[in-house]
Amino acid sequence: MHQLAAWSLWPRAQVRGAWGCLARTEEGWFTALAFPLLTPQVQIHADVRAAEEHAAGHLIAPAVWSDSTDSGLPDAVRRVEEQFWVREGYRVLATWATSSLGELTREAYRGRVLARGNFPSADLAERLGVSVATISGATTGRSWDPPINRARGVLASGRRHAW
């Protein structure tokens, strides 16, 4: 079942690689994650963020998805591919986490907990090791607000396919 579902997702993939694929269908967002010697594990997700965070957790652990005996690639090329996808996994996680950080900061500011209320933004800046201008920018959406295309996500942004 999973193998059949994975093959049907492959042509629709937003992004794919040796690790598996991330696809959007009429039913929602799917990940089909590869594991050596096992059929790909297919899972549906509520939204692009959930799908990308699930895929990113898989990407940053290449030992789980990269099988050097089956790739047919020279070791040096395989290592380049692995490190590329590890970097992409961390980029996805960092982008979504930064977006959440911005939302939380703006919510705290709007709720008058931060800056105008109980907790000065200078104190938060000191605790986080950033400038007061960074906190001020986060409250207005000028920083900590990475552009995320909700229709494509972070992983597929900027490229049709990455293989």
DSSP file (Angstrom, degrees, kcal/mol; ACC not computed):
  #  RESIDUE AA STRUCTURE BP1 BP2  ACC     N-H-->O    O-->H-N    N-H-->O    O-->H-N    TCO  KAPPA ALPHA  PHI   PSI    X-CA   Y-CA   Z-CA
    1    1 A M     >        0   0    0      0, 0.0     4,-2.5     0, 0.0     5,-0.2   0.000 360.0 360.0 360.0 -52.1    0.0    0.0    0.0
    2    2 A H  H  >  +     0   0    0      1,-0.2     4,-2.7     2,-0.2     5,-0.2   0.890 360.0  51.6 -61.4 -39.5    2.7    2.5    1.0
    3    3 A Q  H  > S+     0   0    0      2,-0.2     4,-2.3     1,-0.2    -1,-0.2   0.923 111.0  47.1 -65.7 -43.6    4.8    1.7   -2.0
    4    4 A L  H  > S+     0   0    0      1,-0.2     4,-1.7     2,-0.2    -1,-0.2   0.920 113.8  48.3 -62.4 -44.0    1.9    2.2   -4.4
    5    5 A A  H  X S+     0   0    0     -4,-2.5     4,-1.4     1,-0.2    -2,-0.2   0.902 110.2  52.2 -63.6 -40.9    1.0    5.5   -2.7
    6    6 A A  H  X S+     0   0    0     -4,-2.7     4,-1.7     1,-0.2     3,-0.3   0.915 108.6  50.0 -62.5 -43.2    4.7    6.6   -2.8
    7    7 A W  H  < S+     0   0    0     -4,-2.3    -1,-0.2     1,-0.2    -2,-0.2   0.852 109.1  51.8 -65.5 -33.5    4.9    5.9   -6.6
    8    8 A S  H  < S+     0   0    0     -4,-1.7     4,-0.3     1,-0.2    -1,-0.2   0.788 111.0  48.7 -73.3 -25.5    1.7    7.9   -7.2
    9    9 A L  H >X S+     0   0    0     -4,-1.4     3,-1.1    -3,-0.3     4,-0.6   0.801  92.9  78.2 -79.5 -30.3    3.1   10.9   -5.3
   10   10 A W  G >< S+     0   0    0     -4,-1.7     3,-1.2     1,-0.3    -1,-0.2   0.869  93.6  46.1 -52.1 -48.9    6.5   10.9   -7.0
   11   11 A P  G 34 S+     0   0    0      0, 0.0    -1,-0.3     0, 0.0    -2,-0.1   0.762 115.6  48.4 -67.6 -21.4    5.3   12.7  -10.3
   12   12 A R  G <4 S+     0   0    0     -3,-1.1    12,-0.7    -4,-0.3    -2,-0.2   0.415  83.8 135.8 -94.1   1.0    3.3   15.3   -8.2
   13   13 A A  E <<  -A   23   0A   0     -3,-1.2    10,-0.3    -4,-0.6     3,-0.2  -0.197  47.0-158.1 -60.6 135.1    6.2   16.1   -5.9
   14   14 A Q  E    S-     0   0A   0      8,-2.9     2,-0.3     1,-0.4     9,-0.2   0.858  88.1  -2.1 -71.1 -39.8    6.9   19.7   -5.0
   15   15 A V  E    S+A   22   0A   0      7,-1.4     7,-2.4   146,-0.1    -1,-0.4  -0.985  75.1 174.1-152.1 145.1   10.5   18.5   -4.1
   16   16 A R  E     +A   21   0A   0     -2,-0.3   146,-0.3     5,-0.2     2,-0.3  -0.987   7.5 147.7-153.0 159.0   12.1   15.1   -4.1
   17   17 A G  E >   -A   20   0A   0      3,-2.6     3,-1.5    -2,-0.3   146,-0.1  -0.902  67.0 -56.8-167.8-167.1   15.4   13.4   -3.6
   18   18 A A  T 3  S+     0   0    0     -2,-0.3     3,-0.1     1,-0.3   145,-0.0   0.744 128.7  60.8 -62.1 -22.0   17.1   10.3   -2.3
   19   19 A W  T 3  S-     0   0    0      1,-0.2    15,-3.3    14,-0.1     2,-0.3   0.680 118.8 -98.9 -77.7 -20.8   15.3   10.9    1.0
   20   20 A G  E <   -AB  17  33A   0     -3,-1.5    -3,-2.6    13,-0.3     2,-0.3  -0.989  46.4 -73.0 136.4-147.5   11.8   10.7   -0.5
   21   21 A C  E     -AB  16  32A   0     11,-2.0    11,-2.4    -2,-0.3     2,-0.4  -0.984  14.3-142.1-151.6 162.4    9.4   13.4   -1.6
   22   22 A L  E     +AB  15  31A   0     -7,-2.4    -8,-2.9    -2,-0.3    -7,-1.4  -0.997  32.8 176.5-124.2 123.2    6.9   16.1   -0.5
   23   23 A A  E     -AB  13  30A   0      7,-2.6     7,-3.2    -2,-0.4     2,-0.5  -0.953  25.8-146.9-135.0 148.9    3.8   16.4   -2.6
   24   24 A R  E     + B   0  29A   0    -12,-0.7     5,-0.2    -2,-0.3     2,-0.2  -0.969  28.1 167.2-112.7 127.2    0.6   18.4   -2.6
   25   25 A T  E >   - B   0  28A   0      3,-2.9     3,-0.7    -2,-0.5   -16,-0.0  -0.662  54.5 -88.4-124.6-178.1   -2.5   16.7   -3.9
   26   26 A E  T 3  S+     0   0    0      1,-0.2     3,-0.1    -2,-0.2    -2,-0.0   0.808 127.7  53.2 -61.9 -29.5   -6.2   17.4   -3.9
   27   27 A E  T 3  S-     0   0    0      1,-0.3     2,-0.3     0, 0.0    -1,-0.2   0.688 121.2 -95.0 -81.5 -19.4   -6.4   15.6   -0.6
   28   28 A G  E <   -B   25   0A   0     -3,-0.7    -3,-2.9    16,-0.0     2,-0.4  -0.962  62.9 -21.8 141.5-159.5   -3.7   17.6    1.1
   29   29 A W  E     -BC  24  45A   0     16,-0.9    16,-2.9    -2,-0.3     2,-0.3  -0.750  57.0-173.3 -93.7 133.8    0.0   17.5    1.8
   30   30 A F  E     -BC  23  44A   0     -7,-3.2    -7,-2.6    -2,-0.4     2,-0.4  -0.937  14.4-159.5-126.5 147.9    1.9   14.2    1.8
   31   31 A T  E     -BC  22  43A   0     12,-2.4    12,-2.4    -2,-0.3     2,-0.5  -0.981   0.8-168.6-119.3 141.4    5.3   13.0    2.6
   32   32 A A  E     -BC  21  42A   0    -11,-2.4   -11,-2.0    -2,-0.4     2,-0.4  -0.915  18.2-165.5-125.3 101.3    6.8    9.7    1.3
   33   33 A L  E     -BC  20  41A   0      8,-2.4     8,-2.6    -2,-0.5   -13,-0.3  -0.756  11.2-133.7-100.2 133.0   10.0    9.2    3.2
   34   34 A A  E     -     0   0A   0    -15,-3.3     5,-0.1    -2,-0.4    32,-0.0  -0.580  20.5-178.3 -86.2 142.0   12.6    6.6    2.2
   35   35 A F  E >   - C   0  38A   0      3,-0.5     3,-2.0    -2,-0.3    30,-0.2  -0.995  38.5-100.8-134.8 132.4   14.2    4.1    4.5
   36   36 A P  T 3  S+     0   0    0      0, 0.0     3,-0.1     0, 0.0    30,-0.1  -0.259 104.4   2.8 -56.2 136.6   16.9    1.7    3.3
   37   37 A L  T 3  S+     0   0    0      1,-0.2     2,-0.3    30,-0.1    -3,-0.0   0.530 117.5  90.7  65.5  10.2   15.5   -1.8    2.7
   38   38 A L  E <  S-C   35   0A   0     -3,-2.0    -3,-0.5     3,-0.0    -1,-0.2  -0.902  84.2-100.0-127.6 159.1   11.9   -0.8    3.5
   39   39 A T  E     -     0   0A   0     -2,-0.3    -6,-0.1     1,-0.1   -36,-0.1  -0.473  56.3 -86.7 -71.3 151.4    9.1    0.6    1.4
   40   40 A P  E     -     0   0A   0      0, 0.0     2,-0.7     0, 0.0    -6,-0.2  -0.287  40.0-125.9 -59.0 143.0    8.6    4.4    1.6
   41   41 A Q  E     -C   33   0A   0     -8,-2.6    -8,-2.4    -3,-0.1     2,-0.4  -0.841  25.2-158.7 -95.7 116.8    6.5    5.5    4.5
   42   42 A V  E     +C   32   0A   0     -2,-0.7     2,-0.3   -10,-0.2   -10,-0.2  -0.780  15.2 172.3 -99.7 137.2    3.6    7.7    3.3
   43   43 A Q  E     -C   31   0A   0    -12,-2.4   -12,-2.4    -2,-0.4     2,-0.3  -0.998  24.5-137.6-144.7 140.8    1.8   10.1    5.6
   44   44 A I  E     -C   30   0A   0     -2,-0.3     2,-0.3   -14,-0.2   -14,-0.2  -0.731  23.0-157.3 -95.0 148.9   -0.8   12.9    5.1
   45   45 A H  E     -C   29   0A   0    -16,-2.9   -16,-0.9    -2,-0.3     3,-0.1  -0.900  24.9-123.8-129.0 156.0   -0.4   16.2    7.0
   46   46 A A  S    S-     0   0    0     -2,-0.3     2,-0.3   -18,-0.1    -1,-0.1   0.836  88.1 -12.6 -66.8 -35.0   -2.8   18.9    8.0
   47   47 A D  S  > S-     0   0    0    -19,-0.1     4,-2.1   -18,-0.1     5,-0.2  -0.919  78.8 -84.2-156.7 178.8   -0.8   21.7    6.2
   48   48 A V  H  > S+     0   0    0     -2,-0.3     4,-2.8   102,-0.3     5,-0.2   0.864 122.0  55.3 -62.5 -37.4    2.4   22.6    4.5
   49   49 A R  H  > S+     0   0    0      2,-0.2     4,-2.8     1,-0.2     5,-0.3   0.946 108.5  46.5 -63.2 -47.9    4.2   23.4    7.8
   50   50 A A  H  > S+     0   0    0      1,-0.2     4,-1.9     2,-0.2    -1,-0.2   0.906 114.7  48.1 -60.7 -41.7    3.4   20.0    9.3
   51   51 A A  H  X S+     0   0    0     -4,-2.1     4,-2.5     2,-0.2    -2,-0.2   0.925 113.9  45.9 -65.0 -44.8    4.5   18.2    6.2
   52   52 A E  H  X S+     0   0    0     -4,-2.8     4,-2.9     2,-0.2    -2,-0.2   0.892 111.9  50.0 -69.2 -38.8    7.7   20.2    5.9
   53   53 A E  H  X S+     0   0    0     -4,-2.8     4,-1.9    -5,-0.2    -1,-0.2   0.886 111.9  49.5 -66.3 -36.3    8.7   19.8    9.5
   54   54 A H  H  X S+     0   0    0     -4,-1.9     4,-1.1    -5,-0.3    -2,-0.2   0.935 114.5  44.2 -64.9 -46.3    8.1   16.1    9.3
   55   55 A A  H  X S+     0   0    0     -4,-2.5     4,-2.5     1,-0.2     3,-0.3   0.894 110.9  54.9 -65.0 -39.9   10.2   15.9    6.1
   56   56 A A  H  X S+     0   0    0     -4,-2.9     4,-2.1     1,-0.2    -1,-0.2   0.881 102.8  55.7 -63.6 -38.7   12.9   18.1    7.7
   57   57 A G  H  < S+     0   0    0     -4,-1.9    -1,-0.2     1,-0.2    -2,-0.2   0.849 112.1  44.4 -60.4 -33.1   13.2   15.8   10.7
   58   58 A H  H >< S+     0   0    0     -4,-1.1     3,-1.4    -3,-0.3    -2,-0.2   0.885 109.9  55.5 -75.4 -42.2   13.9   13.0    8.3
   59   59 A L  H 3< S+     0   0    0     -4,-2.5    -2,-0.2     1,-0.3    -3,-0.2   0.856 100.3  57.8 -61.2 -38.2   16.4   15.1    6.2
   60   60 A I  T 3< S+     0   0    0     -4,-2.1    -1,-0.3     1,-0.2    -2,-0.1   0.465 101.0  60.4 -78.9   2.1   18.6   16.0    9.0
   61   61 A A    X>  +     0   0    0     -3,-1.4     3,-2.1    -5,-0.1     4,-0.6  -0.638  61.1 169.6-123.5  73.3   19.3   12.3    9.8
   62   62 A P  H 3> S+     0   0    0      0, 0.0     4,-3.2     0, 0.0     3,-0.4   0.745  71.2  69.8 -62.2 -23.2   20.9   11.0    6.5
   63   63 A A  H 34 S+     0   0    0      1,-0.2    -3,-0.0     2,-0.2    -2,-0.0   0.791  97.6  54.6 -61.9 -24.9   21.8    7.7    8.2
   64   64 A V  H <4 S+     0   0    0     -3,-2.1    -1,-0.2    -6,-0.2    -5,-0.1   0.820 124.6  18.8 -77.0 -32.7   18.1    6.9    8.2
   65   65 A W  H  < S+     0   0    0     -4,-0.6     2,-0.6    -3,-0.4    -2,-0.2   0.613 103.2  86.5-116.9 -15.7   17.5    7.4    4.5
   66   66 A S     <  -     0   0    0     -4,-3.2     2,-0.6    -5,-0.2    -1,-0.1  -0.794  47.4-177.4 -96.9 119.6   20.8    7.2    2.7
   67   67 A D    >>  -     0   0    0     -2,-0.6     3,-1.3     1,-0.1     4,-0.9  -0.897   6.9-169.9-116.2 100.7   21.9    3.8    1.7
   68   68 A S  T 34 S+     0   0    0     -2,-0.6     4,-0.5     1,-0.3     5,-0.2   0.766  84.1  59.2 -64.6 -26.0   25.4    4.0    0.1
   69   69 A T  T 34 S+     0   0    0      1,-0.2    -1,-0.3     2,-0.1    -2,-0.0   0.728 113.5  37.4 -75.0 -19.1   25.3    0.4   -1.1
   70   70 A D  T <4 S+     0   0    0     -3,-1.3    -1,-0.2     1,-0.1    -2,-0.2   0.510  96.0  80.8-108.1  -7.6   22.1    1.0   -3.2
   71   71 A S  S  < S-     0   0    0     -4,-0.9    -2,-0.1    -3,-0.2    -3,-0.1   0.810  75.7-146.1 -76.8 -29.5   22.7    4.5   -4.5
   72   72 A G        +     0   0    0     -4,-0.5    -1,-0.1     1,-0.3    -3,-0.1   0.534  60.7 120.8  74.2   4.2   25.0    3.7   -7.4
   73   73 A L  S    S-     0   0    0     -5,-0.2    -1,-0.3     1,-0.1    -2,-0.1  -0.709  74.1-101.4 -98.4 150.3   26.7    7.0   -6.8
   74   74 A P     >  -     0   0    0      0, 0.0     4,-2.5     0, 0.0     3,-0.4  -0.400  38.3-112.9 -61.3 149.1   30.4    7.5   -5.9
   75   75 A D  H  > S+     0   0    0      1,-0.2     4,-2.5     2,-0.2     5,-0.2   0.877 115.8  54.2 -54.2 -42.2   30.9    8.1   -2.2
   76   76 A A  H  > S+     0   0    0      1,-0.2     4,-1.6     2,-0.2    -1,-0.2   0.896 111.1  44.9 -62.5 -40.4   32.0   11.7   -2.7
   77   77 A V  H  > S+     0   0    0     -3,-0.4     4,-2.4     2,-0.2    -1,-0.2   0.902 111.8  52.5 -69.5 -41.6   28.9   12.5   -4.7
   78   78 A R  H  X S+     0   0    0     -4,-2.5     4,-2.7     1,-0.2    -2,-0.2   0.901 108.2  51.2 -60.7 -41.1   26.6   10.8   -2.2
   79   79 A R  H  X S+     0   0    0     -4,-2.5     4,-2.5    -5,-0.2    -1,-0.2   0.880 108.8  51.2 -65.3 -37.5   28.2   12.7    0.6
   80   80 A V  H  X S+     0   0    0     -4,-1.6     4,-2.3     2,-0.2    -2,-0.2   0.942 111.8  47.3 -62.2 -46.7   27.5   16.0   -1.2
   81   81 A E  H  X S+     0   0    0     -4,-2.4     4,-2.2     2,-0.2    -2,-0.2   0.927 112.1  49.8 -60.6 -46.0   23.9   15.0   -1.8
   82   82 A E  H  X S+     0   0    0     -4,-2.7     4,-2.4     1,-0.2    -1,-0.2   0.944 112.1  46.8 -58.5 -49.5   23.5   14.0    1.9
   83   83 A Q  H  X S+     0   0    0     -4,-2.5     4,-2.4     1,-0.2    -1,-0.2   0.850 109.2  55.4 -65.5 -33.7   25.0   17.3    3.2
   84   84 A F  H  X S+     0   0    0     -4,-2.3     4,-2.3    -5,-0.2    -1,-0.2   0.949 111.5  43.2 -60.3 -48.2   22.8   19.3    0.8
   85   85 A W  H  X S+     0   0    0     -4,-2.2     4,-2.4     2,-0.2    -2,-0.2   0.851 111.0  54.4 -70.5 -33.4   19.6   17.7    2.1
   86   86 A V  H  X S+     0   0    0     -4,-2.4     4,-2.3     2,-0.2    -1,-0.2   0.941 110.0  48.2 -61.0 -46.4   20.8   18.0    5.7
   87   87 A R  H  X S+     0   0    0     -4,-2.4     4,-2.4     1,-0.2    -2,-0.2   0.915 111.0  50.6 -59.4 -43.8   21.3   21.8    5.1
   88   88 A E  H  X S+     0   0    0     -4,-2.3     4,-2.4     2,-0.2    -1,-0.2   0.892 108.0  53.4 -62.6 -39.4   17.9   22.0    3.5
   89   89 A G  H  X S+     0   0    0     -4,-2.4     4,-2.2     1,-0.2    -1,-0.2   0.929 111.2  44.7 -61.2 -45.9   16.3   20.3    6.5
   90   90 A Y  H  X S+     0   0    0     -4,-2.3     4,-2.7     2,-0.2    -1,-0.2   0.867 110.9  55.0 -66.7 -35.4   17.8   22.7    9.0
   91   91 A R  H  X S+     0   0    0     -4,-2.4     4,-2.4    -5,-0.2    -2,-0.2   0.918 109.0  47.9 -62.8 -42.7   16.8   25.6    6.7
   92   92 A V  H  X S+     0   0    0     -4,-2.4     4,-2.4     2,-0.2     5,-0.3   0.948 113.6  46.3 -62.3 -49.3   13.2   24.5    6.7
   93   93 A L  H  X S+     0   0    0     -4,-2.2     4,-2.3     1,-0.2    -2,-0.2   0.910 114.1  48.4 -61.2 -42.3   13.2   24.1   10.5
   94   94 A A  H  X S+     0   0    0     -4,-2.7     4,-2.5     2,-0.2    -1,-0.2   0.890 110.8  50.7 -66.3 -39.1   14.9   27.4   11.1
   95   95 A T  H  X S+     0   0    0     -4,-2.4     4,-2.1    -5,-0.2    -2,-0.2   0.943 113.7  43.1 -65.6 -47.5   12.5   29.3    8.8
   96   96 A W  H  X S+     0   0    0     -4,-2.4     4,-2.2     1,-0.2    -1,-0.2   0.893 115.2  50.2 -65.8 -38.3    9.3   27.9   10.4
   97   97 A A  H  X S+     0   0    0     -4,-2.3     4,-2.4    -5,-0.3    -2,-0.2   0.896 110.4  49.8 -66.4 -39.3   10.8   28.4   13.9
   98   98 A T  H  X S+     0   0    0     -4,-2.5     4,-2.3     2,-0.2    -1,-0.2   0.890 109.4  52.1 -65.5 -38.9   11.7   32.0   13.0
   99   99 A S  H  X S+     0   0    0     -4,-2.1     4,-2.2     2,-0.2    -2,-0.2   0.919 110.7  47.5 -61.9 -43.7    8.2   32.6   11.7
  100  100 A S  H  X S+     0   0    0     -4,-2.2     4,-2.7     2,-0.2    -2,-0.2   0.898 109.4  54.0 -63.6 -40.8    6.7   31.3   15.0
  101  101 A L  H  X S+     0   0    0     -4,-2.4     4,-2.3     1,-0.2    -2,-0.2   0.914 109.4  48.0 -60.5 -43.5    9.1   33.5   16.9
  102  102 A G  H  X S+     0   0    0     -4,-2.3     4,-2.6    42,-0.4     5,-0.2   0.915 111.4  49.7 -63.0 -43.3    7.9   36.5   15.1
  103  103 A E  H  X S+     0   0    0     -4,-2.2     4,-2.4     1,-0.2    -2,-0.2   0.921 112.1  48.0 -62.2 -43.5    4.2   35.6   15.6
  104  104 A L  H  X S+     0   0    0     -4,-2.7     4,-2.3     2,-0.2    -1,-0.2   0.897 112.2  49.4 -63.9 -40.4    4.8   35.1   19.3
  105  105 A T  H  X S+     0   0    0     -4,-2.3     4,-2.1     2,-0.2    -2,-0.2   0.923 112.4  46.8 -65.8 -44.5    6.7   38.4   19.6
  106  106 A R  H  X S+     0   0    0     -4,-2.6     4,-2.9    32,-0.2     5,-0.2   0.891 112.0  51.3 -64.7 -38.5    3.9   40.3   17.8
  107  107 A E  H  X S+     0   0    0     -4,-2.4     4,-2.2    -5,-0.2    -2,-0.2   0.912 110.0  49.1 -64.4 -42.0    1.3   38.6   19.9
  108  108 A A  H  <>S+     0   0    0     -4,-2.3     5,-2.4     2,-0.2     6,-1.6   0.879 113.3  47.8 -64.1 -37.6    3.1   39.6   23.1
  109  109 A Y  H ><5S+     0   0    0     -4,-2.1     3,-1.6     4,-0.2    -2,-0.2   0.933 112.6  47.1 -68.9 -46.0    3.4   43.2   21.9
  110  110 A R  H 3<5S+     0   0    0     -4,-2.9    -2,-0.2     1,-0.3    -1,-0.2   0.842 109.1  55.7 -64.2 -32.4   -0.3   43.4   20.8
  111  111 A G  T 3<5S-     0   0    0     -4,-2.2    -1,-0.3    -5,-0.2    -2,-0.2   0.378 113.3-121.6 -80.8   5.8   -1.3   41.9   24.2
  112  112 A R  T < 5S+     0   0    0     -3,-1.6     6,-0.8     2,-0.2    -3,-0.2   0.740  84.6 114.0  60.0  26.1    0.7   44.7   25.9
  113  113 A V  S   <S+     0   0    0     -5,-2.4     6,-2.0     4,-0.2     2,-0.4   0.787  70.4  53.3 -88.2 -33.5    2.9   42.2   27.7
  114  114 A L  B    S-d  119   0B   0     -6,-1.6     2,-2.1     4,-0.2    -2,-0.2  -0.840 120.7 -17.7-107.8 139.4    6.0   43.3   25.8
  115  115 A A  S    S+     0   0    0      4,-2.8     7,-0.1    -2,-0.4    -6,-0.1  -0.429 136.0  40.7  73.6 -70.7    7.4   46.8   25.5
  116  116 A R  S    S+     0   0    0     -2,-2.1    -1,-0.2    -7,-0.2    -3,-0.1   0.615 122.4  34.5 -85.2 -10.4    4.3   48.9   26.5
  117  117 A G  S    S-     0   0    0      2,-0.3    -4,-0.2    -8,-0.0    -3,-0.1   0.376 118.7 -27.3-113.8-119.7    3.3   46.7   29.3
  118  118 A N  S    S+     0   0    0     -6,-0.8    -4,-0.2     1,-0.2    -5,-0.1   0.714 118.6  46.9 -81.4 -23.2    4.8   44.5   31.9
  119  119 A F  B    S-d  114   0B   0     -6,-2.0    -4,-2.8    -7,-0.1    -2,-0.3  -0.946  78.5-132.8-130.5 112.1    8.1   43.5   30.3
  120  120 A P    >>  -     0   0    0      0, 0.0     4,-1.5     0, 0.0     3,-0.6  -0.322  14.8-131.8 -63.8 141.4   10.4   46.0   28.5
  121  121 A S  H 3> S+     0   0    0      1,-0.2     4,-2.7     2,-0.2     5,-0.2   0.794 107.0  63.7 -64.2 -26.9   11.6   45.0   25.1
  122  122 A A  H 3> S+     0   0    0      2,-0.2     4,-2.1     1,-0.2    -1,-0.2   0.880 101.7  50.2 -63.5 -37.0   15.2   46.0   26.2
  123  123 A D  H <> S+     0   0    0     -3,-0.6     4,-2.4     2,-0.2    -2,-0.2   0.910 111.6  47.1 -67.2 -41.9   15.0   43.2   28.8
  124  124 A L  H  X S+     0   0    0     -4,-1.5     4,-2.3     2,-0.2     5,-0.2   0.919 110.8  52.5 -65.0 -42.4   13.9   40.7   26.2
  125  125 A A  H  X>S+     0   0    0     -4,-2.7     5,-2.3     1,-0.2     4,-1.2   0.912 110.7  47.9 -58.9 -43.2   16.6   41.8   23.9
  126  126 A E  H  <5S+     0   0    0     -4,-2.1     3,-0.3     1,-0.2    -1,-0.2   0.917 110.9  50.3 -64.5 -43.5   19.2   41.3   26.6
  127  127 A R  H  <5S+     0   0    0     -4,-2.4    -1,-0.2     1,-0.2    -2,-0.2   0.863 117.0  40.9 -63.1 -36.0   17.9   37.9   27.5
  128  128 A L  H  <5S-     0   0    0     -4,-2.3    -1,-0.2    -5,-0.1    -2,-0.2   0.589 108.8-121.9 -89.2 -11.5   18.0   36.8   23.8
  129  129 A G  T  <5S+     0   0    0     -4,-1.2     2,-0.2     1,-0.3    -3,-0.2   0.842  72.8 115.7  73.5  33.4   21.3   38.5   23.0
  130  130 A V      < -     0   0    0     -5,-2.3    -1,-0.3    -6,-0.2    -2,-0.1  -0.762  69.7 -89.0-124.6 172.9   19.9   40.6   20.3
  131  131 A S     >  -     0   0    0     -2,-0.2     4,-1.5     1,-0.1     3,-0.3  -0.410  29.4-119.1 -80.7 159.4   19.5   44.4   19.8
  132  132 A V  H  > S+     0   0    0      1,-0.2     4,-2.7     2,-0.2     5,-0.2   0.846 116.5  60.6 -62.9 -33.5   16.4   46.3   20.9
  133  133 A A  H  > S+     0   0    0      1,-0.2     4,-2.8     2,-0.2    -1,-0.2   0.855 100.4  54.3 -63.0 -34.7   15.9   47.2   17.2
  134  134 A T  H  > S+     0   0    0     -3,-0.3     4,-2.1     2,-0.2    -1,-0.2   0.923 110.5  45.1 -64.6 -43.7   15.6   43.5   16.4
  135  135 A I  H  X S+     0   0    0     -4,-1.5     4,-1.9     2,-0.2    -2,-0.2   0.923 113.7  49.9 -65.1 -43.8   12.8   43.1   19.0
  136  136 A S  H  X S+     0   0    0     -4,-2.7     4,-1.0     1,-0.2    -2,-0.2   0.913 111.1  49.5 -60.5 -43.1   11.2   46.3   17.8
  137  137 A G  H  X>S+     0   0    0     -4,-2.8     5,-2.6     1,-0.2     6,-1.1   0.872 108.4  53.6 -63.6 -37.3   11.4   45.0   14.2
  138  138 A A  H  <5S+     0   0    0     -4,-2.1     3,-0.4     1,-0.2    -1,-0.2   0.864 104.3  55.0 -66.2 -35.7    9.9   41.7   15.2
  139  139 A T  H  <5S+     0   0    0     -4,-1.9    -1,-0.2     1,-0.2    -2,-0.2   0.761 115.0  39.5 -70.2 -22.8    6.9   43.4   16.8
  140  140 A T  H  <5S-     0   0    0     -4,-1.0    -1,-0.2    -3,-0.4    -2,-0.2   0.451 116.9-109.1-103.8  -2.3    6.1   45.2   13.5
  141  141 A G  T  <5S+     0   0    0     -4,-0.8    -3,-0.2    -3,-0.4    -4,-0.1   0.587  87.2 116.2  88.4  10.0    6.9   42.3   11.2
  142  142 A R  S   <S+     0   0    0     -5,-2.6     2,-0.3    -6,-0.2    -4,-0.2   0.739  81.8  23.0 -84.4 -23.0   10.2   43.8    9.8
  143  143 A S  S    S+     0   0    0     -6,-1.1    -2,-0.2    -9,-0.2    -1,-0.1  -0.899 116.3  33.9-134.3 166.5   12.3   41.0   11.3
  144  144 A W  S    S+     0   0    0     -2,-0.3   -42,-0.4     1,-0.1    -1,-0.1   0.832  91.7 105.2  56.2  33.4   11.6   37.4   12.4
  145  145 A D        -     0   0    0     -3,-0.2   -46,-0.1   -43,-0.1    -1,-0.1  -0.509  53.3-173.2-138.8  67.0    9.1   37.3    9.6
  146  146 A P        -     0   0    0      0, 0.0     2,-0.5     0, 0.0    -3,-0.0  -0.322  34.6-104.4 -65.5 144.6   10.6   35.2    6.8
  147  147 A P        -     0   0    0      0, 0.0     2,-0.5     0, 0.0   -48,-0.0  -0.566  43.8-179.5 -71.3 121.3    8.6   35.0    3.6
  148  148 A I        -     0   0    0     -2,-0.5     2,-0.9    -3,-0.1     6,-0.1  -0.980  23.9-143.3-125.4 119.5    6.9   31.6    3.4
  149  149 A N    >>  -     0   0    0     -2,-0.5     4,-4.2     4,-0.4     3,-0.9  -0.728  10.7-158.9 -80.4 108.8    4.7   30.7    0.4
  150  150 A R  T 34 S+     0   0    0     -2,-0.9  -102,-0.3     1,-0.3    -1,-0.2   0.685  89.4  54.9 -67.0 -17.6    1.9   28.7    2.0
  151  151 A A  T 34 S+     0   0    0      2,-0.1    -1,-0.3     1,-0.1    -2,-0.0   0.749 126.3  18.3 -85.1 -25.0    1.1   27.1   -1.3
  152  152 A R  T <> S-     0   0    0     -3,-0.9     4,-0.6     1,-0.1    -2,-0.2   0.671  96.4-147.0-116.2 -28.6    4.7   25.8   -1.9
  153  153 A G  T  <  -     0   0    0     -4,-4.2    -4,-0.4     1,-0.1     4,-0.3  -0.339  35.6 -69.0  86.0-173.2    6.3   25.9    1.5
  154  154 A V  T >4 S+     0   0    0      2,-0.1     3,-0.5    -6,-0.1    -1,-0.1   0.878 124.0  56.7 -85.0 -44.0   10.0   26.6    2.3
  155  155 A L  T 34 S+     0   0    0      1,-0.2    -2,-0.1    -3,-0.1    -1,-0.1   0.872 113.9  37.5 -62.0 -41.0   11.6   23.4    0.9
  156  156 A A  T >< S+     0   0    0     -4,-0.6     3,-1.8  -141,-0.1    -1,-0.2   0.564  88.1 117.0 -90.1  -8.7   10.2   23.8   -2.6
  157  157 A S  T <  S+     0   0    0     -3,-0.5     3,-0.1    -4,-0.3    -3,-0.0  -0.388  81.0  15.6 -64.0 131.9   10.6   27.6   -2.8
  158  158 A G  T 3  S+     0   0    0     -2,-0.1     2,-0.3     1,-0.0    -1,-0.3   0.343 120.7  61.7  90.6  -6.5   13.0   28.7   -5.5
  159  159 A R    <   -     0   0    0     -3,-1.8     3,-0.2     1,-0.2    -1,-0.0  -0.990  62.3-148.0-152.3 143.6   13.1   25.4   -7.3
  160  160 A R  S    S-     0   0    0     -2,-0.3     2,-0.3     1,-0.3    -1,-0.2   0.962  90.2  -7.3 -71.8 -54.3   10.7   23.2   -9.2
  161  161 A H        -     0   0    0   -146,-0.1     2,-0.6     0, 0.0    -1,-0.3  -0.990  59.5-149.5-141.4 147.8   12.5   20.0   -8.3
  162  162 A A              0   0    0     -2,-0.3  -146,-0.1  -146,-0.3  -147,-0.0  -0.798 360.0 360.0-120.8  89.3   15.7   19.3   -6.5
  163  163 A W              0   0    0     -2,-0.6    -1,-0.1  -146,-0.1  -146,-0.1   0.302 360.0 360.0-144.0 360.0   17.2   16.1   -7.8
